Amino acid sequence: MTRVALLWHMHQPFYEDLATGDHVLPWVRFHAMKDYWGMVALLREFPTVKATFNLVPSLLVQLESFAGERARDRHLELSLKPAEALSDDERAFCIKEFFHAHRPRMIDPYPRYAELLARREQSNGVGLSVRSQVSHFSIEDIRDLQVWHKLAWIDPYYFERDERIGALVAKGRRFTEEDKMTLRAVELELLRRVIPEYRDAAARGQIEISTSPFYHPILPLLCDTDVYLRTHPSSRMPRERFRHPEDASQQLSNAVALHERLFGRQPIGLWPSEGSVSDAMVPLVAAAGFQWMATDEEILGKSIAREFTRDRDGNVENPEALYRSYRVGRDAQVSCGFRDHTLSDLIGFTYASWNPEAAADNFVQRLADAGARYAARTNGGEATIFVILDGENAWEHYEGQGRPFLRALYKRLGTHASLKTVTMAEACAAPKDTLPSIFPGSWINADFYIWIGHPDDQRAWSQLADARRTLESAAGVAPEALARAWEELLIAEGSDWFWWYGDDHSSDHDLVFDELFRRHVRNIYRAIDVPAPEELFVSNITTRPPATDIVAPSGFIHPVIDGEITSYFEWIGAGSVDVAPVGDAMHEVSARDAIVSAIDFGFDLTNLYVKVAGAAPMRDVIRGDQQLSVNFLRPEGCRIVVSGADGTVRAQMVDRPRGLANGASRSCPDIKVAIGQVLELQVPFHCLGVTKESTVAFLVAVNRNAAEVEHHPRHQPIEVQVPDERFPSRNWTA
């Protein structure tokens, strides 16, 4: 009998910004509607089939929040808001964000959804911006889009058997606000069924639930980033080595605690994030109480100095080494299974284009053949084949969201004469062989390049190391603020932020992941009341620099600093920044109140000038607990905060430029500010410690209760060169 251990890995990073409470992207909610409940509920139809589900804690805590209607999600809020009440900016957001679905399987099959996408593409084709496309979508169009962008993600079971969903699909268009509420009821129903369904399946012994480090970090890199040099000895590295195995232990113990709370028992199995392993992490895993873990076949091959070759059909030619579990480690040991890379990837990347029945036949035959080859080479031994893969993302590419294939597969596995499905704990029990040392790497190329190999990754690791060192030395911080800072650090250690840096992966949301990582790191500093380094306000992405519409100054300006547009001509010649929020989901979340609508900047020979306008008069914006700050990257370490508490407007240099003479005034009384309809600021260059031809670079931020709610430009600073007398003539054009 050949044992087959199926592990479905369910994972989402932590999308919530703890400072604002906003969940930046909707994937936890969407996959909960389509995959998380349905994948485990499907097993009720096949009671003899066993499987393991790995549920990442960062996913589970967000799922709880959505199920309890506590999560704030811009996508959700705008899907529920009456279509006629949406502003133009909100409608533009819907047009941009509500088509994130696999087109062939999730949009094109539904005529109305496909029609709306075609209209957006037609508008894009003639060069219309997202905001300009609003006029091409009626209120009825927007309401239908609000429904279809969510309806396409509903579990196939509900499409087949739920009367409410059936009625909506049959209606197809001209939805009402009542239809939206019906869909919301189904959405909440699905969200609330997920965790209980897993608990029930585990209770009846049909599944095992394993876990991962809480925020899905790469444990070997937390233990020591220099482990990367094992595979890339000549690589450049972060400016500071990150070596904190105590953080790895914390991520593991937090995961165990959550699992016990949700499922009533301690987990005994661990899927290390991205299958990443090293000798340093093994004793930490054992100390946390785990009995088994798993990774990829290539790690095993490198650990035993034996390549797993395959014949022309992809069959392993030396199965006796792969199809068994091992005991890993020296003093503290953990059982380990190694996934068959080819078999796992067939489900993940190949079978989606096959007929479901033919795909299931092919897969089961491969399993049976692999078991027979193992038995032949081991005198009748029993093979254990590990099939481990992502349990959510592949199904968008399958017919019927993968349910026809899975039903065909489970039917065959449940009745096959020579195949038996087992949980990972059963598959990893009582290993006979020991690996004193395990090769450091992940399930992708058996290395860590994706997470630390690119300069953008390395910059992020450096920022993480800086923040952690600052946090360790924090003194006089309230316990709750200190706890919040440490939590932000653990979140920032997650693998997903680094996954999207560099030249190896890209998505429509690269900028969002970049901004969210830097926001989590900035929140560490804010929690302990330390200014965040200026580089954390600028994108780490260098492979595809994000475009920002910044118009440079063309001449000297001499504005009157009175907070009003005194004259049309006083800012003629100034530079400007396009701060329109549409086009950046992270920006939409943080600027939902449209605090800043325009920034102008310029100079004369002795002063830098900044004007900030908002949707509301700035006198009503900069007051109480809300402040505006100008954060300088050059000169480094300088920040000017404008506040309006008690009706008194003041601009204070709270952080001096690094390198400015010790005798220089911290407050620099020559700075002038006025707030009325607009905010106008005059900063003498001598306050910044800069001279002619020096570069000044800065961002404008709005802070509420010491937490940033937005900054502009989004991904790169405003840069100007301190002018000399010849600047106007050099920039004059006829």
Buried (B, 14 or more C-beta within 10 A) or exposed (E): EBBBBBBBBBBBBBBBBBBBEBBBBBBBBBBBBBBBBBBBBBBEEBEEBBBBBBBBBBBBBBBBBBBEEEBBBBBBEBBBBEBEEBEEBBBBBBBBBBBBBBEEBBBEEBEBBBBBBEBBEEBEEEEBEBBBBBEEBEEEBBBBBBBBBBBBBBBBBBBEEBEBBEEBBEBBBEBEBEBBEBBBEBBBBBBBBBBEBBBBBBEEEBBBBBBBBBBBBBBBBBBBBEBBEBBBEEEEBBEBEBBBBEBBBBBBBBBBEBBEEBBEEEBBBBBBBBBBBBBBBBBBBBEBEBBBBBBBBBBBBBBBEEEBEEEEEEBBEBBBBBBBBBBBBEEEBBBBBBBBBBBBBBBBEBBBEBBBBEBBBBBBEBBBBBBBBBBEBBEEBBBBBBBBBBBBBBBBBBBBBBBBBBBBBBBBBBEBEEBBBBBBBBBBBEBEEEBEEBBBBBBBBBBBBBBBBBBBBBBBBBBBBBBBEBBEEBEEBEEEEBEBBBBBBBBBBBBBBBBBBBEBEEEEBBBBBBBBBBBBBBBBBBBBEBBBBBBBBBBBBEEEEBEBEBEBBBBBBEBEBBBBBBEEEBBEBBBBBEBBBBBBBBBBBBBBBBBBBBBBBBBBEEBBBBBBBBEEBBBEBBBEEBBBBBBBBBBBBBBBBBBBEEEEBEBBBEBBBEEBEEEEEEEBEEBBBBBBBBBBBBBBBBBBBBEEEBEBBBBBBBBBEEBBBBBBBBBBBBBBBBBEEEBEEEBEEE
